[in-house]
Amino acid sequence: MFRYVTWPILAILFLSTLDAVAYCQQNSEVSSVANKEVGVPLVHSQLVVPQTSILEASFPVVDVHTHFFVKGRHDADLLERYVEMMDRNNIALCVSLDATLFKRLDEHCNFLWSKYRDRFVVFANMDFQGEGQADRPATWSCNQPDFVRKIVEKLKGSHRDGTISGLKFFKDFGLRYRNSDGSLIAIDDPRWEPIWAVCGELGLPVIMHTADPSAFFEPITPSNERFFELNVHPNWSFAAPEFPTRKELHAARNRVIAKHSKTTFIAAHLGNDAEDLAELSGWLENYPNLVVEFASRINELGRQPYTARRFFEKFQDRILFGTDGPWPEVRLRIYWRFLESWDEYFDYSEKQPAPQGDWRIYGLGLDPSILRKIYSANAARIIPGVHEKLSKFQKANTRRAPGENVP
């Protein structure tokens, strides 16, 4: 049929094709700008499957990863609302990781404990910069000769008076904190040895956020599975050559864990290796003093439900519950749905577009015996002060039979 097309018609077709290409390019550019700002909402699914509404956890919960200063900024109204939400959702207590030694320890404890001492325990953290100038690392507290000694003494005193239950290291440790000469501080630098050692002596677990998701160490291109997220937050990218690789950061952390076998280490966010549960399993098998928590990682776990369920079954005594909150109540209830139901293909966040990857997740349908451990029993065994406060909560809250929400 095309042999009868005349040249004028071919010219029209050619020009129309050019217009179409230009249109696609133009809209691609517009789309790219829009994506850079807000991402792309997931399409509305036509899938018809059972949907489970779980309004509270089936067992009392200990949330081992919250930030009531870093995120909450010591907002008294937020604290009141959140405790009410904890009551509705069967959250016995939260671990706040924001008690900076010397700088904010007393203030943070007073904020949480003035009314709710039995609902919170506190982990300390360290101010590496202190009063030093941001552009002159030589002036930072961490580069002064008495820094480690002061930290060790403060940890001993705070443990003795029952103020702290552990020590937190943020991801800047290894990625942004610097030596006097401007080079990045190494996680396994020998100068930190006394800190790891004293935490082991005192029974204070160390929760460490090391590295970040693997996509954050890859170039920000459309083929990156976290492309939209990294466009919105380009400072979350560590793909530049000035940063250590993710593998190097994990190896440095693991050397510390191996060397200090008497110290319990909590790998925050599943050790930032939720994309490779086989590798994470290897770490847990190699280091008996390592446990993990999965704050802000149900997005990763829920897209590999078979592998994730086997992981939870195998390491049920080594996994702690965490959220990285305070979050809205709808986010908490997604956690209950993810852990307890067999639901399929649902949103892992109340936010649209999805904030941590453009996909949906599947529930794990964990057995009640595993849920009990992950929700609170493991934390009560590992974190000082949790067992006593959890017991008080359980005695005061007998409103329903344990596990009645489990499908």
C-alpha positions in Angstrom: 0.0 0.0 0.0 2.9 2.4 0.7 4.0 2.4 -2.9 1.1 4.7 -3.7 2.1 7.4 -1.1 2.9 10.6 -2.9 5.8 12.9 -1.9 3.5 15.6 -0.4 2.0 13.0 1.9 5.5 11.7 2.8 6.5 15.3 3.6 3.5 15.7 5.9 4.2 12.4 7.6 7.9 13.4 8.1 7.0 16.8 9.6 4.4 15.2 11.8 7.0 12.8 13.1 9.3 15.6 13.9 6.5 17.4 15.7 5.8 14.2 17.7 9.4 13.8 18.6 9.6 17.5 19.7 6.4 17.0 21.7 7.8 14.0 23.5 11.1 15.7 24.2 9.3 18.8 25.5 7.0 16.7 27.7 9.9 14.6 28.8 11.7 17.8 30.0 8.6 19.0 31.8 8.1 15.5 33.3 11.8 15.5 34.3 11.4 18.8 36.1 8.2 17.6 37.8 9.9 14.4 38.8 12.8 16.2 40.2 10.5 18.2 42.5 7.9 15.7 43.6 8.5 12.3 41.9 5.8 10.3 40.1 2.7 9.0 42.0 2.2 5.2 41.6 -0.6 4.4 39.3 -4.0 3.4 40.7 -4.0 -0.3 41.0 -7.1 -2.3 39.7 -6.0 -5.3 41.8 -8.8 -6.7 43.9 -7.4 -8.6 46.9 -8.2 -8.8 50.6 -7.2 -5.7 52.6 -6.6 -6.1 56.4 -7.1 -3.2 58.7 -5.0 -3.6 61.9 -5.5 -0.7 64.3 -3.0 -1.8 66.9 -0.1 -4.2 67.2 -1.0 -7.7 68.5 1.6 -7.5 71.3 3.1 -4.6 73.2 5.7 -2.8 71.1 9.1 -1.3 71.9 10.1 1.1 69.1 13.9 1.1 69.4 14.4 3.9 66.8 12.8 7.3 67.3 13.9 10.9 67.2 12.1 13.3 69.5 14.6 16.1 69.0 16.0 15.5 65.5 12.5 15.2 64.1 10.3 16.3 67.0 12.4 19.3 68.1 11.1 18.9 71.7 7.6 19.9 70.6 5.5 19.4 73.8 2.2 19.1 71.9 3.7 16.5 69.6 4.8 14.5 72.6 1.3 14.6 74.1 -0.3 13.5 70.8 2.2 10.8 70.2 1.8 9.2 73.7 -1.9 9.1 73.0 -1.2 7.4 69.7 1.2 5.0 71.5 -1.7 4.0 73.8 -4.1 3.4 70.8 -1.5 1.3 69.0 -0.2 -0.8 71.9 3.3 0.8 71.8 4.6 0.3 75.3 7.6 2.5 75.0 10.0 4.2 72.6 13.8 4.5 72.5 14.8 8.1 71.7 18.3 8.4 70.2 18.7 12.1 70.6 20.3 12.7 74.0 23.6 14.3 73.0 26.2 14.0 75.7 27.1 17.3 77.4 25.0 19.3 75.0 21.4 18.0 75.3 21.4 15.0 77.6 19.6 16.5 80.6 17.3 18.6 78.5 16.2 15.6 76.4 15.6 13.4 79.5 13.6 16.2 81.2 11.5 16.7 78.0 10.5 13.0 77.8 10.5 12.0 81.5 8.8 14.9 83.2 5.5 13.2 82.5 6.3 9.9 80.8 9.3 8.4 82.4 7.9 4.9 82.0 7.2 5.3 78.3 10.7 6.2 77.1 14.3 5.1 77.4 17.2 7.2 76.1 20.3 6.5 74.0 23.1 9.1 74.1 25.0 10.3 71.1 28.2 12.3 70.6 28.7 15.8 69.3 31.8 15.4 67.1 32.0 19.1 66.1 31.1 20.7 69.5 32.0 24.4 69.5 34.4 24.1 66.7 34.2 25.9 63.4 32.4 24.0 60.6 35.1 24.7 58.1 38.0 24.0 60.4 37.9 20.4 61.6 41.0 20.9 63.6 38.9 22.9 66.0 36.2 20.2 66.4 35.7 18.5 69.7 36.5 15.0 68.3 40.0 16.1 67.3 41.0 17.3 70.8 43.2 15.0 72.8 40.8 14.6 75.8 37.6 13.9 73.7 37.5 10.2 74.1 38.4 10.3 77.8 35.6 12.7 78.5 33.1 10.6 76.5 34.1 7.5 78.4 33.7 9.2 81.8 30.4 10.7 80.8 29.1 7.3 79.7 30.1 5.7 83.0 28.4 8.5 85.0 25.3 8.5 82.9 25.0 4.7 83.2 25.6 4.8 86.9 22.7 7.2 87.5 20.4 5.3 85.1 20.1 8.0 82.5 21.1 6.2 79.4 20.4 2.8 77.9 22.8 2.8 75.0 24.9 4.9 72.5 23.9 6.1 69.0 26.2 6.8 66.0 24.7 8.7 63.1 25.6 8.0 59.5 27.9 11.1 59.5 30.3 8.8 61.3 32.3 7.6 58.3 30.7 9.9 55.8 31.0 13.5 57.1 32.9 13.7 60.4 36.5 14.8 59.7 40.0 14.5 61.1 42.1 17.6 61.8 43.6 17.4 58.3 40.1 17.4 56.7 40.1 13.7 55.8 37.1 11.6 56.7 37.2 9.9 60.1 37.3 6.1 59.8 34.8 4.0 61.7 37.5 1.7 62.8 40.0 4.4 63.8 41.8 3.0 66.9 41.1 6.2 68.9 37.5 5.0 69.4 38.6 1.7 71.0 37.9 2.9 74.6 34.4 3.9 73.7 33.5 0.5 72.2 35.1 -1.2 75.1 33.4 0.7 77.9 30.0 0.1 76.2 30.7 -3.6 76.5 31.8 -3.3 80.1 28.6 -1.3 81.0 26.2 -3.4 79.0 25.3 -0.4 76.8 24.3 -1.5 73.3 25.7 0.6 70.4 23.2 1.4 67.6 25.0 2.4 64.4 23.7 3.9 61.2 26.4 3.0 58.7 26.3 3.9 55.0 22.8 4.1 53.3 20.8 2.2 50.7 22.9 0.9 47.8 21.2 3.3 45.4 22.6 6.3 47.3 26.1 5.2 46.2 25.2 5.1 42.5 25.0 8.0 40.1 21.7 9.9 40.1 20.4 8.7 36.7 17.0 7.5 35.5 18.2 4.0 35.9 18.8 4.5 39.6 15.8 2.9 41.4 15.7 5.8 43.9 16.1 8.4 41.2 13.2 10.6 42.2 14.1 10.5 45.9 17.7 11.5 45.2 16.6 14.3 42.9 14.6 15.7 45.7 17.4 15.1 48.2 20.7 15.3 46.3 22.6 15.7 49.5 21.7 12.1 50.3 23.9 10.9 47.4 27.3 9.5 48.2 28.3 8.5 44.7 31.1 11.1 44.5 34.7 9.8 44.7 35.3 11.8 47.9 33.2 9.3 49.8 34.1 5.8 50.8 32.2 3.0 49.1 29.3 1.3 50.8 31.4 -1.9 50.9 34.3 -0.1 52.6 32.0 1.5 55.3 30.4 -1.9 56.0 33.8 -3.6 56.3 35.1 -0.9 58.7 32.0 -1.3 60.9 32.2 -5.1 60.8 35.9 -5.0 61.9 34.8 -3.1 65.0 32.0 -5.6 65.7 34.4 -8.5 65.3 37.0 -7.0 67.6 34.7 -6.0 70.4 32.8 -9.2 70.8 31.6 -8.3 74.3 29.8 -5.2 73.1 26.3 -5.5 71.6 25.9 -3.7 68.3 22.5 -2.8 66.8 22.8 -2.3 63.0 20.2 0.4 62.3 18.0 0.1 59.2 19.0 -3.5 58.8 22.6 -2.4 58.5 21.6 -0.6 55.4 21.7 -3.9 53.6 18.0 -4.7 53.3 18.4 -5.1 49.5 20.7 -8.1 50.1 19.4 -10.2 53.0 21.8 -13.0 52.1 24.8 -10.7 52.9 23.1 -9.4 56.0 22.4 -13.0 57.1 26.1 -13.7 56.7 27.0 -10.8 59.1 24.6 -12.1 61.7 26.0 -15.6 61.4 29.6 -14.3 61.7 29.0 -11.8 64.6 27.0 -13.2 67.5 27.1 -9.7 69.2 25.2 -8.1 66.2 21.5 -7.5 66.1 19.4 -5.5 63.7 16.4 -3.2 63.5 14.4 -2.3 60.5 13.3 1.3 60.9 12.3 2.8 57.5 13.1 -0.4 55.7 9.7 -2.1 55.3 9.8 -0.6 51.7 12.8 -2.9 51.0 11.5 -5.9 53.0 8.0 -5.8 51.6 9.1 -6.2 48.0 10.8 -9.5 48.7 8.2 -11.1 51.1 9.4 -14.7 50.7 13.0 -13.9 51.4 12.1 -11.5 54.1 9.8 -13.9 55.9 12.5 -16.6 55.9 15.0 -14.0 57.2 12.6 -13.1 60.1 12.0 -16.8 60.9 15.7 -17.6 61.0 16.8 -14.6 63.0 13.7 -14.0 65.1 15.9 -13.6 68.2 18.1 -11.0 66.6 15.6 -8.5 65.1 14.3 -5.4 66.9 11.3 -3.3 65.9 12.0 0.3 64.9 10.3 3.0 62.9 12.6 6.1 62.7 9.6 8.1 64.0 7.7 9.9 65.3 5.4 9.2 62.3 1.7 9.8 61.7 -0.6 7.1 63.0 -1.3 5.8 59.5 2.4 5.0 59.0 2.5 3.0 62.2 -0.5 0.9 61.1 1.2 0.1 57.9 3.9 -1.5 60.0 1.3 -3.7 61.8 -0.2 -4.6 58.4 3.2 -5.5 56.9 4.2 -7.7 59.8 0.9 -9.4 60.7 -1.1 -9.7 57.5 -0.8 -11.6 54.2 -2.0 -8.6 52.3 -0.7 -8.0 48.8 0.6 -5.0 46.9 -0.1 -2.2 49.2 1.5 1.2 49.9 4.3 1.2 52.4 3.9 4.9 53.2 1.0 7.4 53.5 3.0 9.8 51.3 2.4 10.1 47.6 4.6 9.9 45.6 6.1 6.9 47.5 9.2 8.4 49.3 11.6 5.5 49.2 11.2 3.7 45.9 8.4 3.5 43.3 6.8 0.2 44.3 4.4 -1.4 46.7 4.9 -4.1 49.3 3.5 -7.4 50.5 2.7 -8.6 54.1 4.8 -11.2 55.9 2.1 -12.8 58.0 4.5 -13.6 60.8 3.6 -16.2 63.4 2.5 -14.8 66.9 5.6 -16.4 68.5 7.9 -14.4 66.2 5.8 -11.2 66.5 6.1 -11.2 70.3 9.9 -11.4 70.1 10.3 -8.7 67.4 7.8 -6.3 68.9 9.3 -6.2 72.4 10.8 -9.4 73.9 14.1 -9.0 72.1 14.4 -5.4 73.1 13.6 -6.2 76.7 16.5 -8.7 76.7 19.0 -6.4 75.0 18.4 -2.8 76.0 18.8 -1.8 79.7 15.7 -0.4 81.3 13.3 -1.8 78.8 12.2 -4.9 80.7 11.1 -3.0 83.8 9.1 -0.4 81.9 7.6 -3.0 79.6 6.4 -5.0 82.6 4.7 -2.0 84.0 2.9 -1.3 80.8 1.8 -4.9 80.4 0.4 -5.0 84.0 -1.5 -1.8 83.3 -2.8 -2.8 80.0 -4.8 -6.1 80.0 -7.6 -4.8 77.8 -7.4 -7.7 75.3 -5.9 -11.1 74.9 -2.3 -11.1 73.4 -2.2 -11.8 69.7 -5.9 -11.4 69.0 -5.2 -9.2 66.0 -3.1 -11.8 64.3 -4.9 -13.1 61.2 
